[in-house]
Amino acid sequence: MFGFRKKKSEDPATPDAEAPGSEPEKPARGGWFQRLRKGLAKTGQVLGGDLGALLRRKIDDELFEELEERLLLADVGLDATQRIMDRITREVKRGQLDDAEALMDALEAAMIEILEPVSRPLEIPEAERPFSILVVGINGAGKTTTIGKLAHHLQADDRSVLLAAGDTFRAAAVEQLQTWGERNGAPVIAQGTGADSASVVYDGLQAAQARGIDVMIADTAGRLHTQTNLMDEVRKVKRVMGRLDEHAPDEVLLVVDGGTGQNALNQARQFHEALGLTGIVVTKLDGTAKGGVLFALAEQLGIPVRFIGVGENAEDLQVFDARAFVRALLGRDSD
């Protein structure tokens, strides 16, 4: 199914991403990995365009310089790039890399090593109901669309979902969430434009408790990470949720647009300082050559990357898997 890990009991006026369109298509033939390879094609071209030919060259400083440049152009970031190059250089010095295949294997292993610690599926305890998710991010990152897709997949995993329309600054956001709710058969708690966001989310959590809903997902208005007053508002939303349920929110999920590259790292850092992020979703990877930013996020912050999005359909949002991501990025088979 979707890959969720079931845990045993124990300027706000800016539109947000694309509106939901027609019914989501069925997964493309070839499965998720083929969709992933296709979705990462632009980043893969920058990073690995004719990479095989490059790695078949003589292993020398010139080859390393070009490989390093490609990593940086794909927005892997300075620290992560240095870590990758250091590992490969060490293996060359030890005589462990003597052909193109060995060099490709070493590159893959170095990249997976960075991403594996953050490749952690969202855990939803069986006994905890409702499990509450607060979704945050800047304008246009795709929060509302991501919520709709997430609700779709949660329901495919036999979980009931309720949505709270906490983006009260623009009517379009409420309408968009309601459209997703209708499509998924999920109730949506909403108030009028300009209503207090914390009040809407509180009502949503209360309704989810009363109805025995498995998961409550709260939308919030897009805000720049530099807008202090709006960051204060989302802190208030988090506090108000905690008054109703001491564990709420169970997940503070940041949605970032992969196309923003290194700026996504700045967003994540400041949202994390303000709210204590527990997870990240990286969207729109199919439209950018900057998908390497996941390495920078992993290296710098270590916050779990819960999901990635590589297309417009509901099936194009999937649980992040480090090994699959790297192999798709490098144009290798899923093995």
C-alpha positions in Angstrom: 0.0 0.0 0.0 1.3 3.5 0.7 4.1 2.5 3.0 3.0 4.2 6.2 4.5 2.5 9.3 1.9 1.4 11.7 3.2 1.8 15.2 1.9 -0.6 17.8 0.2 0.8 20.8 2.6 1.9 23.0 2.0 37.2 1.2 -1.0 35.0 2.4 -3.0 36.3 -0.6 -0.7 34.3 -2.9 -2.4 31.2 -4.2 -1.1 27.8 -3.0 0.0 25.4 -5.7 -2.3 23.8 -8.2 -6.0 23.1 -7.6 -7.2 19.6 -7.7 -8.1 18.5 -11.2 -9.8 15.4 -12.5 -9.8 12.1 -10.7 -6.2 10.9 -10.1 -5.0 8.4 -12.7 -3.9 4.9 -11.8 -0.2 4.4 -11.2 1.8 4.2 -14.4 2.9 0.9 -15.7 6.2 0.1 -14.2 5.3 1.2 -10.8 6.5 3.9 -8.5 10.2 3.6 -9.3 9.6 4.4 -13.0 7.4 7.4 -12.0 10.3 8.4 -9.7 12.9 8.2 -12.4 10.7 10.2 -14.7 10.0 12.8 -12.0 13.7 13.2 -11.2 14.8 13.4 -14.8 15.6 17.2 -14.8 17.8 16.9 -11.7 19.3 13.6 -13.0 20.2 15.3 -16.2 22.2 18.0 -14.4 23.8 15.5 -12.1 24.2 12.5 -14.2 23.8 13.5 -17.8 26.2 11.1 -19.6 27.6 10.3 -16.1 28.6 6.9 -17.3 30.9 8.4 -19.9 32.3 10.7 -17.3 33.1 7.9 -14.9 34.7 5.9 -17.6 37.4 8.5 -17.9 40.7 8.4 -16.1 40.2 8.8 -12.4 42.0 12.1 -11.7 41.6 15.6 -10.3 39.8 16.8 -13.5 37.2 14.1 -13.2 36.6 14.9 -9.5 36.3 18.6 -10.3 33.6 17.9 -12.9 31.7 15.5 -10.6 31.9 18.1 -7.8 30.5 20.8 -10.1 27.6 18.6 -11.1 26.7 17.9 -7.5 26.7 21.6 -6.7 24.7 22.5 -9.8 22.0 20.0 -8.7 21.9 21.9 -5.4 23.3 19.1 -3.3 25.0 21.8 -1.2 28.6 22.5 -0.2 28.7 20.3 2.9 26.9 17.3 1.4 29.0 17.6 -1.8 32.2 17.7 0.3 31.2 14.6 2.2 30.4 12.7 -0.9 33.7 13.7 -2.6 35.7 12.9 0.6 34.4 9.4 0.7 35.1 8.7 -3.0 38.6 10.2 -2.7 39.4 8.0 0.3 38.3 4.9 -1.6 40.4 5.9 -4.6 43.4 6.3 -2.4 42.8 2.9 -0.9 42.8 1.4 -4.4 39.1 0.3 -4.1 38.0 2.1 -7.2 39.5 1.0 -10.4 36.7 1.1 -13.0 33.6 3.0 -13.9 31.2 0.6 -12.2 33.1 0.7 -8.9 33.1 4.5 -9.0 29.4 4.6 -9.7 28.8 2.2 -6.8 30.9 4.4 -4.5 28.9 7.5 -5.6 25.6 5.8 -5.0 26.7 4.5 -1.6 28.0 8.0 -0.5 24.7 9.6 -1.5 22.6 7.0 0.3 24.7 7.3 3.4 23.6 11.0 3.6 19.9 10.4 3.0 19.3 7.2 4.9 19.1 8.8 8.4 16.2 11.0 7.2 14.4 8.3 5.3 11.9 7.6 8.0 8.2 6.9 7.2 5.5 8.7 9.2 4.5 6.5 12.1 0.8 6.6 13.2 0.2 4.7 16.4 -2.7 2.4 16.3 -4.0 3.4 19.7 -3.7 7.2 19.3 -6.8 8.7 17.8 -7.0 11.2 16.3 -3.4 11.5 15.1 -3.0 15.3 14.3 -0.8 16.7 11.6 -0.2 20.5 11.3 1.0 21.4 7.8 3.0 24.5 7.3 5.1 26.2 4.6 5.6 29.3 2.5 3.2 30.6 -0.1 2.9 28.4 -3.2 4.8 25.4 -1.8 1.8 23.2 -2.4 0.5 22.6 1.1 -3.2 22.3 0.3 -2.5 20.0 -2.6 -0.2 17.9 -0.5 -2.9 17.6 2.2 -5.4 16.4 -0.4 -2.9 13.8 -1.7 -2.0 12.7 1.8 -5.6 12.3 2.7 -6.1 10.1 -0.4 -3.3 7.8 0.5 -4.2 7.6 4.2 -7.6 6.5 3.2 -6.1 3.9 0.9 -4.3 2.7 4.0 -7.7 2.2 5.7 -7.6 5.3 7.9 -10.4 7.8 8.3 -9.3 11.4 7.8 -10.7 14.8 8.7 -9.4 18.1 7.2 -9.3 21.5 8.9 -9.2 24.5 6.6 -6.8 26.7 8.7 -5.8 28.9 5.8 -8.5 31.5 6.4 -6.8 34.3 4.5 -8.0 33.3 1.1 -11.3 31.8 0.2 -9.7 29.8 -2.7 -7.7 27.8 -0.1 -10.9 26.7 1.7 -12.6 25.9 -1.6 -9.6 23.9 -2.7 -9.5 21.9 0.5 -13.2 21.3 0.3 -12.8 20.0 -3.3 -10.2 17.5 -2.1 -12.5 16.6 0.8 -15.3 15.8 -1.5 -13.1 13.8 -3.8 -11.8 11.7 -0.9 -15.0 11.6 1.0 -13.3 13.3 4.0 -15.2 15.9 6.1 -13.7 19.4 6.1 -14.1 21.8 9.0 -14.1 25.4 7.8 -15.1 28.9 8.7 -15.4 32.1 6.8 -12.5 34.0 5.2 -10.7 36.0 7.9 -11.7 33.7 10.7 -9.1 32.9 13.4 -7.0 30.1 12.1 -6.4 28.7 15.6 -10.1 28.5 16.2 -10.7 26.6 13.0 -8.0 24.1 13.7 -9.2 23.7 17.3 -12.7 23.0 16.0 -11.2 20.4 13.5 -9.4 18.6 16.3 -12.4 18.6 18.5 -14.6 17.2 15.7 -12.1 14.5 15.0 -12.1 13.5 18.6 -15.9 13.4 18.7 -16.2 11.4 15.5 -13.5 8.9 16.3 -11.4 9.9 13.3 -8.0 8.3 12.8 -6.1 11.3 11.4 -6.8 15.1 11.4 -4.8 17.2 9.0 -4.8 21.0 9.5 -3.9 23.4 6.7 -2.4 26.8 7.5 -1.9 30.0 5.5 1.3 30.3 3.5 3.8 32.5 5.2 7.4 33.5 4.5 9.7 32.2 7.2 10.9 35.8 7.6 7.4 37.1 8.5 7.6 37.3 12.3 3.9 38.2 12.9 2.7 35.3 10.8 5.1 32.9 12.4 3.7 34.0 15.7 0.2 33.1 14.4 1.2 29.5 13.5 2.8 29.1 16.9 -0.5 30.1 18.4 -2.2 27.4 16.3 0.2 24.8 17.7 -0.4 26.0 21.3 -4.2 25.9 20.9 -4.0 22.3 19.6 -2.0 21.4 22.7 -4.7 22.7 25.0 -7.2 20.2 23.6 -4.7 17.3 23.4 -1.4 17.4 25.2 0.2 15.4 22.4 -1.1 17.7 19.6 0.1 18.3 17.0 1.6 14.8 16.7 3.4 15.8 13.5 4.5 19.3 12.4 5.0 18.8 8.6 6.8 21.4 6.5 6.0 21.4 2.8 8.8 22.9 0.6 8.9 23.3 -3.2 12.0 21.4 -4.5 12.4 24.1 -7.2 13.5 26.6 -4.6 16.8 24.8 -4.1 18.9 26.0 -1.3 16.2 28.5 -0.2 14.3 25.4 0.9 17.0 24.8 3.5 16.6 28.3 4.9 12.9 27.8 5.1 13.2 24.5 6.9 15.8 25.9 9.4 13.6 28.8 10.4 10.3 26.9 10.6 12.1 24.3 12.6 13.4 26.9 15.1 9.9 28.4 15.4 7.8 25.2 15.6 10.0 22.1 16.1 9.4 20.3 12.8 9.0 16.6 12.9 8.8 16.0 9.1 9.3 17.5 5.7 7.6 17.0 2.3 9.5 18.0 -0.8 7.1 18.7 -3.7 7.4 19.5 -7.4 10.6 17.6 -7.9 9.5 16.8 -11.5 9.7 20.5 -12.5 13.2 21.3 -11.3 16.8 20.5 -11.7 17.4 21.3 -8.0 16.3 18.0 -6.5 19.7 17.6 -4.9 18.4 19.9 -2.1 17.3 16.8 -0.2 21.0 16.1 0.5 21.5 19.6 1.9 18.4 19.2 4.1 19.6 15.8 5.3 23.1 17.0 6.0 22.3 20.3 7.6 19.1 19.5 9.6 18.5 15.8 9.8 14.7 16.3 9.9 12.9 13.2 8.6 11.8 13.5 4.9 8.5 11.9 5.1 7.3 12.2 1.5 8.3 13.5 -1.9 6.1 14.6 -4.8 7.1 14.1 -8.5 3.8 14.9 -10.3 0.3 16.2 -10.1 -1.6 13.0 -9.5 -2.3 11.6 -6.0 -0.1 8.6 -6.7 2.9 11.0 -7.4 3.2 11.7 -3.6 5.0 8.8 -2.0 6.9 7.8 1.1 10.6 8.9 0.7 13.0 6.0 0.3 16.7 7.0 0.2 17.9 4.1 -1.9 15.2 4.3 -4.5 15.7 8.1 -4.7 19.4 7.9 -5.3 19.2 5.0 -7.8 16.5 6.9 -9.7 18.6 10.1 -9.6 21.6 8.3 -11.1 19.6 6.6 -13.8 20.1 3.1 -12.3 17.7 0.2 -12.0 15.6 -0.3 -8.9 17.2 -3.6 -8.0 
